Amino acid sequence: MMSTEFLIQTRENIDEMKDNAFQLTQAEAPGKEVLLGWLRQMLLIREFEVRTMQAYQNRLIGGFCHIYIGQEAVAVGSIAAVNPDDPIVLAYRDHGHALARGMDPKYCMAEMFGRIGGCAKGKGGSMHMFDAEHYLYGGHGIVGAQTPLGAGLAFATKYEDEVIKGGKSSHVTLCYLGDGALNQGCFYEAMNLASLQDLPVIFVLENNRYSMGTSIERGTSMAHDLRVKSEAHGIHHAIVDGKNVIDLYKDFKSIADWCREESRPFFVEAETYRYKGHSMSDPRKYRTKDEELVEESNDSIASLKNYLSEEYDVASDALKQIAQQVKAQVKQAVEWANNSPETPMNELYKDVFTDHWGPYAGTSKPEMLDEGGA
């Protein structure tokens, strides 16, 4: 049994830790051209998802399909805050992050269609967007399974920087998760290891308040104060506005820079909201229409448009032109994906580690990594 003195001392240590908690200092906001680029990315993600829903309804896409509409600011703002060679690993709502990281929408859409021109040659589908060229190590369909992978990627960069190259750890890994993953044991194992090993990984919680159809208050303990999840492992925590890409970037850039310098993990809670259901088959009966309308009235894309108009006098015609360009690009992506051949049956025997299911036929690059690809 613990002594009273031990409990009192422990409580004092916790209080002291809270008093000395990480103080967030915002980075500077970028200029007009960068913001216009972010707006284009966010519009691209939204238009891509709209066309994805249409394609799913037309049975061009099968299986599970999770739409990212409403959360665009999180992917765009956080990815903009790190370096192009910083690793990223994702959950299964991953189309938006792939596009924000630089994947051509035609390869992304072809993967959705199960075509050979997809980023994983049509074998992964909606939940598995891989782009190793952009250090994007995929979406993962098992809830929380990407969190130990995030710790592993951070360990790999730290080992390469410090041991192989004999220098200082200079990378940061982004590991995205939904609020449902907070209840998976592997997440806490990953945080424990990340803290013990001083791994520069940022666990990015996209808190859209519903894991599938269950509100976070009903399914997660301490939902009102999620910092306790990381405090138990000695990891700093911060809450960022997932609906304002500028504010999110300013906070996130400071966090990423700190993690890079100190080679320590961090737990970031991005408060956001998905406008659509958990997946395409979700009727959303667990929340009210009024709630959805209130959330959609505070839209991240609309906010950025207003900021550009008010602060930089960007004309409405210019904003409309960007939207039109994005629509045309996504339309072409759908056409390209539809014209890409279906993945041939012999691909069953490629890109596998064993010949248990037949003769192992080696491997080949997806079309987007082939220099001769169209």
C-alpha positions as CSV (number, residue, x, y, z in Angstrom):
1,M,0.0,0.0,0.0
2,M,1.3,3.5,-0.9
3,S,2.2,5.7,2.0
4,T,0.4,9.1,2.6
5,E,3.7,10.8,2.2
6,F,4.3,9.2,-1.2
7,L,0.9,10.2,-2.4
8,I,1.4,13.8,-1.3
9,Q,4.8,14.1,-2.9
10,T,3.5,12.6,-6.1
11,R,0.6,15.1,-6.2
12,E,3.1,18.0,-5.6
13,N,5.2,16.7,-8.5
14,I,2.2,16.6,-10.8
15,D,1.2,20.1,-9.8
16,E,4.8,21.3,-10.4
17,M,4.8,19.7,-13.9
18,K,1.6,21.5,-14.8
19,D,3.0,24.8,-13.6
20,N,6.0,24.3,-15.8
21,A,4.0,23.1,-18.8
22,F,5.1,23.9,-22.3
23,Q,4.3,27.5,-23.2
24,L,3.3,27.8,-26.8
25,T,4.7,30.7,-28.8
26,Q,3.1,31.2,-32.1
27,A,5.1,31.4,-35.3
28,E,4.6,34.1,-37.8
29,A,1.8,33.9,-40.4
30,P,2.9,33.4,-44.0
31,G,2.3,35.9,-46.7
32,K,-0.3,36.2,-49.4
33,E,1.1,33.8,-52.0
34,V,1.5,31.0,-49.5
35,L,-2.1,31.6,-48.2
36,L,-3.4,31.4,-51.8
37,G,-1.6,28.1,-52.2
38,W,-3.2,26.8,-49.0
39,L,-6.6,27.9,-50.2
40,R,-6.0,26.0,-53.5
41,Q,-5.0,22.9,-51.5
42,M,-8.1,23.1,-49.3
43,L,-10.4,23.6,-52.3
44,L,-8.7,20.7,-54.1
45,I,-9.3,18.4,-51.1
46,R,-12.9,19.4,-50.9
47,E,-13.6,19.1,-54.6
48,F,-11.8,15.8,-54.7
49,E,-14.0,14.5,-51.9
50,V,-17.2,15.7,-53.5
51,R,-16.3,13.9,-56.7
52,T,-15.3,10.8,-54.6
53,M,-18.8,10.7,-53.1
54,Q,-20.3,10.9,-56.6
55,A,-18.0,8.2,-57.9
56,Y,-18.9,6.0,-54.9
57,Q,-22.6,6.5,-55.5
58,N,-22.0,5.5,-59.1
59,R,-20.3,2.3,-58.0
60,L,-16.9,3.3,-59.4
61,I,-15.5,3.0,-55.9
62,G,-16.1,0.0,-53.7
63,G,-15.4,-0.9,-50.1
64,F,-15.0,1.5,-47.2
65,C,-14.7,5.2,-48.1
66,H,-14.1,7.9,-45.5
67,I,-14.6,11.6,-46.5
68,Y,-12.5,14.4,-45.1
69,I,-14.8,17.4,-45.9
70,G,-14.7,19.8,-43.0
71,Q,-11.2,18.9,-41.7
72,E,-9.1,20.3,-44.6
73,A,-7.4,22.9,-42.5
74,V,-5.8,20.3,-40.3
75,A,-4.0,18.5,-43.0
76,V,-3.0,21.6,-44.9
77,G,-1.8,23.6,-42.0
78,S,0.1,20.9,-40.1
79,I,1.8,19.5,-43.2
80,A,2.9,23.0,-44.2
81,A,4.5,23.4,-40.8
82,V,7.1,20.6,-41.4
83,N,9.8,19.8,-43.9
84,P,9.2,17.9,-47.1
85,D,11.3,15.0,-46.0
86,D,9.6,14.6,-42.6
87,P,7.8,11.3,-42.4
88,I,4.0,11.2,-42.2
89,V,1.8,8.3,-41.3
90,L,-2.0,8.3,-41.4
91,A,-5.2,6.7,-40.3
92,Y,-7.8,5.6,-42.9
93,R,-9.4,9.1,-43.5
94,D,-6.4,9.9,-45.6
95,H,-7.2,11.3,-49.1
96,G,-6.8,14.9,-47.9
97,H,-3.4,14.4,-46.3
98,A,-2.1,12.7,-49.5
99,L,-3.2,15.6,-51.6
100,A,-1.8,18.2,-49.1
101,R,1.5,16.3,-49.2
102,G,1.7,16.7,-52.9
103,M,0.2,13.5,-54.5
104,D,-1.3,14.2,-57.9
105,P,-5.1,13.8,-57.6
106,K,-5.2,11.5,-60.7
107,Y,-3.1,8.9,-58.9
108,C,-5.1,9.3,-55.8
109,M,-8.4,8.9,-57.6
110,A,-7.1,5.9,-59.6
111,E,-6.3,4.2,-56.3
112,M,-9.9,4.8,-55.2
113,F,-11.1,3.2,-58.4
114,G,-8.9,0.2,-58.0
115,R,-6.9,0.8,-61.1
116,I,-3.3,0.0,-62.0
117,G,-2.5,3.8,-62.3
118,G,-3.2,4.3,-58.6
119,C,-0.5,5.1,-56.0
120,A,-0.5,1.5,-54.8
121,K,-1.5,0.0,-58.2
122,G,-5.1,-0.2,-57.1
123,K,-4.4,-2.7,-54.4
124,G,-4.9,-0.4,-51.4
125,G,-8.0,1.6,-52.2
126,S,-9.4,4.5,-50.1
127,M,-7.7,3.7,-46.8
128,H,-4.2,3.1,-48.1
129,M,-2.7,6.1,-49.8
130,F,1.1,5.6,-50.0
131,D,3.6,8.0,-51.5
132,A,7.1,7.1,-50.5
133,E,8.6,9.7,-52.8
134,H,6.9,12.4,-50.6
135,Y,7.7,10.5,-47.3
136,L,4.0,9.6,-46.9
137,Y,3.9,6.1,-45.4
138,G,0.3,5.4,-45.9
139,G,-3.1,5.3,-44.4
140,H,-3.9,2.3,-42.2
141,G,-7.3,0.7,-41.7
142,I,-6.9,-0.8,-38.2
143,V,-7.8,1.8,-35.6
144,G,-4.7,3.1,-33.9
145,A,-2.3,0.8,-35.8
146,Q,-0.5,3.7,-37.3
147,T,0.6,5.1,-33.9
148,P,3.4,2.5,-33.2
149,L,4.4,3.0,-36.8
150,G,4.7,6.7,-36.2
151,A,7.0,6.0,-33.2
152,G,9.0,3.7,-35.4
153,L,9.4,6.2,-38.2
154,A,10.6,8.8,-35.6
155,F,13.1,6.2,-34.2
156,A,14.3,5.5,-37.8
157,T,15.0,9.2,-38.6
158,K,16.7,9.7,-35.2
159,Y,18.9,6.6,-35.6
160,E,19.9,7.7,-39.1
161,D,20.6,11.3,-38.1
162,E,22.5,10.5,-34.9
163,V,24.0,7.1,-35.4
164,I,24.5,6.5,-39.1
165,K,25.3,10.1,-40.0
166,G,26.8,11.0,-36.6
167,G,24.9,14.2,-36.4
168,K,21.9,15.7,-34.5
169,S,18.4,14.5,-34.9
170,S,16.8,16.9,-37.4
171,H,13.5,15.3,-38.4
172,V,9.9,15.3,-37.1
173,T,7.4,12.6,-37.8
174,L,3.6,13.4,-38.0
175,C,1.3,10.6,-36.8
176,Y,-2.4,11.4,-37.4
177,L,-5.2,9.7,-35.5
178,G,-8.9,10.1,-34.8
179,D,-10.5,10.3,-31.4
180,G,-11.5,6.6,-31.6
181,A,-7.8,5.7,-31.5
182,L,-7.6,7.2,-28.0
183,N,-9.1,4.0,-26.7
184,Q,-6.6,1.6,-28.3
185,G,-3.8,0.2,-26.2
186,C,-1.2,0.5,-28.9
187,F,-1.5,4.3,-28.8
188,Y,-0.4,4.4,-25.1
189,E,2.4,1.9,-25.9
190,A,3.6,4.2,-28.7
191,M,3.5,7.2,-26.4
192,N,5.4,5.4,-23.7
193,L,8.1,4.3,-26.0
194,A,8.3,7.7,-27.7
195,S,8.8,9.4,-24.3
196,L,11.4,6.8,-23.1
197,Q,13.4,7.0,-26.3
198,D,13.0,10.8,-26.8
199,L,11.5,10.2,-30.3
200,P,10.6,13.3,-32.3
201,V,7.0,12.3,-33.2
202,I,3.9,14.5,-33.1
203,F,0.8,12.6,-32.4
204,V,-1.9,14.7,-34.2
205,L,-5.3,14.0,-32.8
206,E,-8.0,15.1,-35.3
207,N,-10.8,15.4,-32.8
208,N,-14.0,15.5,-34.8
209,R,-15.9,14.5,-31.7
210,Y,-17.3,11.2,-33.1
211,S,-15.5,7.9,-33.4
212,M,-17.8,6.3,-36.0
213,G,-21.2,7.0,-34.4
214,T,-20.3,7.4,-30.7
215,S,-19.6,10.9,-29.3
216,I,-16.3,11.3,-27.6
217,E,-18.0,12.0,-24.2
218,R,-19.7,8.6,-24.3
219,G,-16.7,6.6,-25.4
220,T,-13.5,8.1,-24.0
221,S,-12.6,8.9,-20.4
222,M,-11.5,12.4,-19.5
223,A,-12.9,13.6,-22.9
224,H,-13.0,17.1,-21.4
225,D,-9.3,17.2,-20.6
226,L,-7.4,15.0,-23.0
227,R,-4.0,16.3,-21.9
228,V,-4.0,13.7,-19.2
229,K,-3.5,11.0,-21.9
230,S,-0.1,12.4,-22.7
231,E,0.8,13.8,-19.3
232,A,0.9,10.3,-18.0
233,H,3.9,9.7,-20.3
234,G,5.6,13.0,-19.7
235,I,4.6,14.3,-23.1
236,H,3.6,17.9,-23.7
237,H,0.1,18.6,-25.0
238,A,-1.5,21.5,-26.9
239,I,-5.0,22.3,-28.4
240,V,-5.1,23.9,-31.8
241,D,-7.9,25.3,-33.8
242,G,-8.6,22.8,-36.6
243,K,-11.0,25.1,-38.4
244,N,-8.6,28.0,-38.9
245,V,-5.6,27.1,-41.1
246,I,-3.6,30.2,-40.2
247,D,-3.9,29.9,-36.4
248,L,-3.3,26.1,-36.7
249,Y,-0.2,26.7,-38.7
250,K,1.2,29.3,-36.3
251,D,0.7,27.0,-33.3
252,F,1.8,23.9,-35.1
253,K,5.0,25.4,-36.6
254,S,6.2,26.3,-33.1
255,I,5.5,22.8,-31.9
256,A,7.2,21.2,-34.8
257,D,10.3,23.4,-34.4
258,W,10.4,22.6,-30.7
259,C,10.2,18.8,-31.3
260,R,12.9,19.1,-34.0
261,E,15.2,21.0,-31.7
262,E,14.6,19.0,-28.5
263,S,14.0,15.6,-30.2
264,R,11.0,15.0,-28.0
265,P,7.4,13.8,-28.7
266,F,4.3,16.0,-28.6
267,F,0.5,15.4,-28.4
268,V,-1.5,17.9,-30.4
269,E,-5.3,18.0,-30.2
270,A,-6.8,19.7,-33.3
271,E,-10.4,20.6,-32.7
272,T,-12.3,20.0,-35.9
273,Y,-15.6,18.5,-37.3
274,R,-16.4,16.2,-40.2
275,Y,-19.4,17.4,-42.2
276,K,-20.2,14.0,-43.6
277,G,-20.7,10.6,-42.0
278,H,-18.0,8.3,-40.6
279,S,-18.1,6.6,-44.0
280,M,-20.3,6.6,-47.1
281,S,-22.7,4.2,-45.4
282,D,-23.3,6.4,-42.3
283,P,-26.7,8.1,-42.1
284,R,-25.5,10.3,-39.2
285,K,-28.5,9.7,-37.0
286,Y,-26.4,10.1,-33.9
287,R,-26.2,13.9,-34.2
288,T,-28.7,16.6,-35.1
289,K,-29.0,18.7,-38.2
290,D,-28.9,21.8,-36.1
291,E,-25.5,20.8,-34.8
292,E,-24.2,20.2,-38.3
293,L,-25.5,23.6,-39.5
294,V,-23.7,25.4,-36.6
295,E,-20.4,23.6,-37.3
296,E,-20.6,24.2,-41.1
297,S,-21.3,27.9,-40.5
298,N,-17.7,28.2,-39.2
299,D,-16.1,26.7,-42.3
300,S,-12.3,26.8,-42.7
301,I,-12.3,27.5,-46.4
302,A,-14.8,30.3,-46.1
303,S,-12.7,31.8,-43.2
304,L,-9.6,31.8,-45.3
305,K,-11.4,33.4,-48.3
306,N,-12.6,36.2,-46.0
307,Y,-9.2,36.7,-44.6
308,L,-7.6,37.0,-48.1
309,S,-10.3,39.4,-49.1
310,E,-10.0,41.6,-46.0
311,E,-6.2,41.6,-45.5
312,Y,-4.9,41.4,-49.0
313,D,-7.8,42.7,-51.1
314,V,-8.0,39.5,-53.1
315,A,-10.9,40.0,-55.5
316,S,-13.8,37.5,-55.5
317,D,-13.2,36.9,-59.2
318,A,-9.7,35.7,-58.4
319,L,-11.0,33.3,-55.7
320,K,-13.6,32.0,-58.1
321,Q,-10.9,31.4,-60.7
322,I,-8.9,29.3,-58.3
323,A,-12.1,27.2,-57.5
324,Q,-12.7,26.8,-61.3
325,Q,-9.2,25.6,-61.9
326,V,-9.5,23.1,-59.0
327,K,-12.8,21.7,-60.4
328,A,-11.2,21.3,-63.8
329,Q,-8.2,19.5,-62.3
330,V,-10.4,17.1,-60.3
331,K,-12.6,16.4,-63.3
332,Q,-9.5,15.5,-65.3
333,A,-8.4,13.3,-62.5
334,V,-11.6,11.4,-62.5
335,E,-11.4,10.9,-66.3
336,W,-7.8,9.8,-66.1
337,A,-8.6,7.3,-63.3
338,N,-11.6,5.9,-65.2
339,N,-9.4,5.4,-68.2
340,S,-6.7,3.7,-66.3
341,P,-6.8,-0.1,-66.8
342,E,-8.1,-2.3,-64.0
343,T,-5.4,-3.9,-62.0
344,P,-4.5,-7.2,-63.8
345,M,-4.8,-10.5,-61.9
346,N,-1.1,-11.3,-62.1
347,E,-0.6,-8.4,-59.6
348,L,-1.8,-10.8,-57.0
349,Y,1.7,-12.3,-57.1
350,K,3.6,-9.1,-57.0
351,D,4.7,-6.9,-54.0
352,V,4.3,-9.8,-51.5
353,F,6.9,-11.3,-49.1
354,T,6.0,-14.9,-49.6
355,D,4.9,-17.3,-52.3
356,H,2.3,-19.0,-50.1
357,W,-0.4,-17.9,-52.5
358,G,1.4,-18.7,-55.7
359,P,4.6,-17.9,-57.5
360,Y,6.2,-14.7,-56.3
361,A,6.7,-12.5,-59.3
362,G,8.8,-9.8,-57.8
363,T,7.7,-6.2,-57.6
364,S,7.3,-3.1,-59.8
365,K,6.9,0.6,-59.2
366,P,3.5,2.3,-59.4
367,E,2.9,4.4,-62.4
368,M,3.4,7.7,-60.5
369,L,7.0,6.6,-59.6
370,D,7.8,5.5,-63.1
371,E,9.7,8.2,-64.9
372,G,7.9,7.3,-68.1
373,G,4.5,7.4,-66.6
374,A,1.9,9.8,-68.1
